[in-house]
Each structure stands twice: as C-alpha cells, then as structure tokens.
Amino acid sequence: MFTSVLMIEKALTSADVEFVTTLHGDERVAFHVLLQPRGDQADRLLRAIDDVALGELDDAVREGETPEGEEALSVGQRALEVSLTALRASGAEAEGRLIEDHPLDELRALVLEAGADEVIVLTDPHYVEEFFHRDWASRARHKVGVPVLKLFSHSKA
C-alpha cells in the first residue's frame, strides 16, 4: 500500500478527492491528513494579495470575515471530518488531525511515524508565499526526506 501525507487548509472538494485518490492508478493508498486552518492575522494580508492577483476582488474585501482562533479550529475540525469521510468513501484509508502550530515539524514527524512514501500539499494558490518560497511545499522539500507534490485545489470548498 502506498502511504501519502496530505497537507490541506480547508475541506477537500469532490474534485480534490478524485484527483488525489487517482494519482497512483489502481494502487491502494492510505492518507494521513494534516489540516491547518488558515485564519490568523499574519495570513490575512497575504490572502488578500493573493485574491487581488487572482482577480477575486470581492474575496479580498471579505478576508476580515475569515474565522480565527477557536472559531477557526471548530471550522477546521468540520473540514477535516468532511475530508476524511470523502477519502474513505472513495475507497482510500484515511486518518487525520488538526495542527495549530509548526506545521512542518508535525509534517516531518508524521512522515517518519507513518513511513510515508510522499507528501502532497493541496492548497489554494498563495502567490506571495510561493514567490518567496515560504509556502508549505517549498519549505517541506528541505525537511521531510520524501518527494513533495504541490497541487492546487480544484475549486472553492
């Protein structure tokens, strides 16, 4: 069985689930999902810039409405449950957990613990972070010791 660690920031859409579960053809895949909800003050400006770069001005204006703190964790827990249910419904094995701080440290530990074959980072585009190589995938490539695949979410959850 192929083992993937899947890093996400929101609930997987049905298109996302289909995409990640078919990456390895007919081979069975076990997913270890790490979800870190977006939503702290430092991210708000970067998300707004990304929205403007994508031409989504209405989204940039609404960045202040993104849940933060305990509310973000509650939303994140629901997103994780939805994602795990969808992965399992597709026939994959899936387990997961929320992460709050130091996502790359948690990622490295999980890769070792699970004996992962790869890491998949599935997020919306984050152009500012990507430009400066501060996005999860760029930073993970130097920490985890397995291939890191960066994918963009197919649609808004």
NORDANOR-V170644 format. One record per backbone hydrogen bond with DSSP energy under -0.5 kcal/mol. NH is the residue of the N-H (numbers start at 1). CO is the residue of the C=O. Records with the same first field share a line. If there is no record, write none. Layout:
NH = CO ; CO
This chain:
2 = 28
4 = 2 ; 30
5 = 118
6 = 4 ; 32
7 = 5 ; 120
8 = 6 ; 34
9 = 122
17 = 13
18 = 14
19 = 15
20 = 16
21 = 17
22 = 18 ; 19
23 = 20
25 = 22
27 = 24
30 = 2
31 = 29 ; 93
32 = 4
33 = 31 ; 95
34 = 6
35 = 97
36 = 8 ; 34
37 = 35
38 = 9
43 = 40
44 = 40
45 = 41
46 = 42
47 = 43
48 = 44
49 = 45
50 = 46
51 = 47
52 = 48
53 = 49
54 = 50
55 = 52
56 = 51
57 = 55
60 = 56
61 = 57
62 = 58
63 = 60
64 = 61
65 = 62
66 = 63
71 = 68
72 = 68
73 = 69
74 = 70
75 = 71
76 = 72
77 = 73
78 = 74
79 = 75
80 = 76
81 = 77
82 = 78
83 = 79
84 = 80
85 = 81
86 = 82
87 = 83
88 = 84
89 = 85
90 = 86
91 = 88
92 = 87
93 = 29
95 = 31
97 = 33
99 = 35
105 = 102
106 = 102
107 = 103
108 = 104
109 = 105
110 = 106
111 = 107
112 = 108
113 = 109
114 = 110
115 = 111
116 = 111
117 = 3
118 = 3
119 = 147
120 = 5
121 = 119 ; 149
122 = 7 ; 120
123 = 121 ; 151
130 = 126
131 = 127
132 = 128
133 = 130
134 = 129
135 = 129
139 = 135
140 = 136
141 = 137
142 = 139
143 = 140
144 = 140
147 = 117
149 = 119 ; 147
150 = 148
151 = 121 ; 149
153 = 123
